[in-house]
Amino acid sequence: MHKETLFGRLAICIVIAALFWLLPVPEGIDPNATHLLGIFVATILAIVLKVMPTGAVALLGLTATILTRTLTFEAAFATFNNNVVWLVVAAFFIARGFTKTGLGSRIAYLFVRMLGKKTLGLSYGLLVTEVILSPAIPSSTARAGGVVFPILDNLSRSFGSAPDEGTARRMGSFLTMVAAQATAITGAMFMTAMAPNPLIVQFAGEQGIQFTWASWAIAASAPCILALALVPLVIYKLYPPAVKNTPHAAEFANQKLAEMGKMKTSEKTMLGTFVVLVALWIFGDTFGISSTTTALLGLCFLLAVGVLSWKDILGEQGAWDTLFWFAALVSMASNLSSFGVVQWAGVHVSGVVGALSWPVALLLVAILYFYLHYFFASQLAHVVSMYAVFLTILLSVGAPPMPTALLLGFFSSLFGALTHYASGPSAIFYGSKYVPITTWWKLSLVVSVINIAIFIFVGGAWWKVLGLW
């Protein structure tokens, strides 16, 4: 992109921030509230417009709050010692072990060998790989781009399916659509499966709604498993591959596994560490070990035994980038809440739906929250700008707190496949040119309706069984 275009977009963001400074401060909120809101909105807009890398934009926005004396340095940077922030960062470092040791690819090829006699089975193999890797790889983009897509692409081309040869529909198109949807669904399964998830936990906690790693996973289990089971079948029916039988897939997987050789000590160590991490994430609270402490223990162990080196940690750009943008945005969002802005917005907007019963309001507002993602190119930007406000609105009309927070949280991952620009994974899968844009939008719209129905009705029933409302 030309520098002139970037400077133009940055100028627009600055002007928008300045306009908020001219607004009168509503009664009952902090005098600096409109100033912080202006900087916050400008920061989100700059992220959406890709003025600079996300971490750089967030740091710039946070610095602006200090420079304008909207926040003190201590208030602005307080969240850099936030346990949720460090949970995500530590998980990023741990995820590097899967790619460095080759364990992630080995797991994928094993499932391809087990389920790969038919193309539909191959899609479930890639899907199960996503499920297994998602608890420990908080970047859905890293899972999609680093593990799933390379294997998908190699498989497709080995069966004569390549977009540059006009044969994408033989297999690659179908597998690509399934993988994109699977990434969105698995992102909702675990608190550590997608970077914005802990941010959602933070926002919900500010409303008195507390999640643990285990409570999130249990609540997500029934609707996510059903969605993962149904979505490949729906895509197979609406967008079937030309090649339906793949008797040579197992041979292909065996060849790749043979090239990898026997499981190395580093892989075994990584696998054992992963199992212990998941166990502690589930049961650690019983022993007073938080999710963040668990992640840090796992990271220290991998460093101590040499699976990861300090050079690996320093080179994990995604983690350090996440530290900056995550902590900066949490800081601004939390201070907006403490200034009373979120509550003020919730009270005033809830007047629009206040006459409705809470089930109707929940249905309409949650669906609106989902499809507003057509206007976003970032799940992060969507969550930061809208999650807390929409949650406040629904709580104000009497919606049950825990299911409401969960539903909006799960939707925050599910809409990641809505468009070809909706998330990092979608951009990767669409960029492979296996699926035309019109096909992507049509199929994703159908799948989105199915997912919404599953999570509202099946999810709602499951959460009732769990006693969450």
C-alpha angles and dihedrals in degrees: 000000000000118000089234090059092048093048089048092053091046090051090053090053092050092049091050090050090050092051090059089057089063093057119101115249110248116236116268100029132093116281090236093053098099091046092053091043090054093051091045094051091046090050093051091047091050090052092050092047090047093230089159135345112301095249092051093049092049092049090048091051093048091049089051090057089057096042091053091044090239088129132016118242089251093052094044096050099033092102093061085084092046112130093220091056092052092046089062094043094049091048090054090055091048090050090061087068091065093056097037094052094038091236093129093056092044091055091050094050091048091057092045088055092048099044104023106100090101132029090243088054090051090055090053089049091057090044094053089048089057091050093051096046098041099080092061102031107066093183110082086190090057092049093047098041100033103041117004104042098048090053092044091050094048092048093049094048092047087061094048096261112134130146093218090057096047093248100106093121093062091081115313097076093056095045091048094054092047092048092050092051092043091055090054093049096045089049086067096048101075136028088233097046097087130027096234092054096083088047088057089051088052093051093046090049090057086061091050094259110131127198131185123199089254097046090052092049094047092049091048096045103084100043093039095049091048092048092048090050096048105036097067089049092051092049090045089055097045099034107022122184118241090228108060101163119059108179091159095056092088090051090051091051091047090052092052092046090049090053089052091051127204119343107280124227089249090056092049090049091048091049093049091048090050092052092049091047093054091046091052092045087056101039104016095099088064089063095039094257112135125213091252093050089050092053092048091049090051092049093049091049093052089050093047095053094042100247086122126028128208086249088060089053093049091047096051095104094174092060095049091045089051091049091059101042095038096049093042095050093043088053095052094042093047092049090049087056093047089048088057097245097123093048092046092051092046093051094049097042093045087066087075093059097025093104092058126087112254095250091055092043091049092050095049098041094045092050090047089051090051099049095042083077088082084080095050133077092188133055088204093057091048094049095045095047101039116016099080093043095049091046091051091049093052094045090052091060093050103264112158107264104225100045091043093052090046095048094051089044094052091045087055088068100034095059089058090093097042094104136010089256098040095105144352094269092049090052090051095048094043091045089062087070094226092123126044116231095244091052091048093053095045096047093042091052091054092046091047091057090051092048093048091051092048095049096043099044107022091033092047092051092047092050089050089055089050090052095242092136 
